[in-house]
């Protein structure tokens, strides 16, 4: 059993979902958010973008804080037709994204990065998610709940949108925002102990 004293690392994310997932590993952490521009670069592929953003968050925290703890950061994108679907700006954009996902498969990519005084390592986990065909009424009703508004691709698999998911191939926790299997391995490589 891990002790409840000082934190083992810094989680560079304000996401309550990432905090909850990391806590499941039994890791003690404190949260410091990274303030970076998360816009994709022109003609940037999704894999490169998500990994670049996870690494940029770690670098931003490392450079701006007087810290000695390792930093863990992550970024998640939803990809359909080689196009990144970020967080919707408004309800109309959320509806448009869900229409794109309706009745088809898309990818969810999550990059995880750990940085400490000795170096930095990142990894990429990709899952495939298939949605049922959604009616316009179902899309409007879901968007009206407000759940899609701060989520990549305009949906939360851990929330009401679970009812839309016909099939998932890959990591459920990765789609939520932090792939636990890969994160645990990465933390162990940096000497950070987990509950298991």
N, C-alpha and C positions, 0 to 999 in steps of 0.2 A: 504494500500500500504506500502510495506517495504521501509525503508529508504536506502540510498545508501552509508552509512558510513562504518564502519569497518566490516570485515568478521565475519560470524557466526560460521564457521567451516573450517577445513582443508580437502580438497579432496586429498586422498592419491593415486592419479592415474594420469598418463600422457595421458590417453586416451582422445582424443578430443570428442569422442562419449559420454563418461561419463560426461565430462564438459558440453556439450550441454544439456544432459538430466537433470542434476542437476540444471542447470540454469532455466530450464522450471518450476521448483518448486518455483522459486523466491528466492532461497537461495543465500546469499552472501558468497563466499568462496575464499580461496587461495589454490594453488596447491603445494603440496610437494610430490615427488614420493618416494616410498619405494623400496629399493634395497635388494631384497631377492631372494633366489633360488626358482623358481617356479616349479621345477621338482616334479612329484608325488613320494611318497615313495613306496618302494617295496610292492606289494600286497595291495596298498591303494585303497579303493573304491572311486568313483567319488564324492559322496556327502561329504565324510569326507575330501577329498583333497581340494575341492573348498572352503569349510568353513574354513579349516585350513589355506589356503593361504590368504583369506580375513582377518582373525584374525592376522596372522603373519605380514601382511603389516601394520596393525594398531599398533601392538606392536613395530615394527621396527621404525616407525615414532615417537611414544610416547617416546621411549628410547633414540633416537638420537637427538631430538629437544627440545629446551627450550620453550615449548608452554603451553598455558592454554586453547586453544580452543579445542572443541571436534574434533575428527578425523572420517571421513567416508572413508571406503575402500571397494573394491569389487573385485571379481574374477569371471570369466566366463569360463566354459568348455563345449565342445561339446562331447557327449557320444554316441557311437554306439557299439552294442554288448558288453556292459559293459567295453568298452575301451575308454579312454580319448583321444580325438584328440586335440592336442595343436596347436600352430602356426607352419606352415610349415617351414622347414629349407631351402627349395629350390623349384623350380617349379615342379620338379618330385614328390616331396612329396605332394605338393598341388594337383596335378593331382590325385595321389593315394587316397588322402582323399576324394576328390569329387567323385571318382569312388565308394568308400564305401558308400557315402551318396545317390548316384543316385538310384531313384526308390523306396525309402524306408523311414521309419520314424527314427528319432533320437531324443535325448533329448538335451536341452540346459539348463545348471544349472548355476545360478548366485547366489553367496553368497554375502551378504552385511553386513558390520560390522560397528558399531559406538562405539567409546571409548572416555571416558572423565575421569576426576579425580575421579569420583565415581564408575566407573565400565565399563563394556563392554557387548555388546549384539550383536549377529549375527543372521541372518535368511537365509533361502535358498528358492529360487524360481525356480521351474522346469517347462519348457515348452516342448511341443512335436511339432516337425517340420517334415512335410512330403515333400520330394523332388520329382519332376517329374523325369522320367527316362531321363538321359542326354546322349547324344552321345559323342564319343571321341572328335569330332570336337568342340562341344559346350564347353566341359571341357577345351580343349586347348585354345580356344578363350577367355574364361573367365580368365584363369590363365595368359594369355598374357597381360591382362589389368593391372596386378600388384595388383589389389584390394585384392586378397586372402592372400597376403604375410605376413601381420601382424595381421591376424584374426584367432581366435580359430576355428578349423574345416575347415579352408581355404575358408570362405565365409563371406560376409557382407549382412545381410538381408535388411539393409537400403540402400544398393547400387544396383549394377547390378544383384546380385544374387536373388533379390526379384522375378525376372522372373522365377526362378526355384522352388519357394515355392508353392506347391499344397495346403497345409493346415497348419494352425498354431493353436495349442490349448495351451493357456496360455497367457503369457505376451510378447507383441511385444517389449516393452522397455527392458524387461529382456533379450530377445535374443540379442538385441543391446548391452547390457552391464550393465544396471541399472534399475531394475524393479521399476517403479515410484510409483505404489500403495503401495508396501511393504516398499519402502524407506521412503515415506512420513509418514507412520505410525511409523516407527522406529525413525525418526527424532522428531516427536511429543512426543514420550515417553521420549526423552532426553531433552525436553523443547525447541527444535529448531523450530522456526516458519517458516512456508512456506506461499506462496502467497495465497493458498486456504486451 
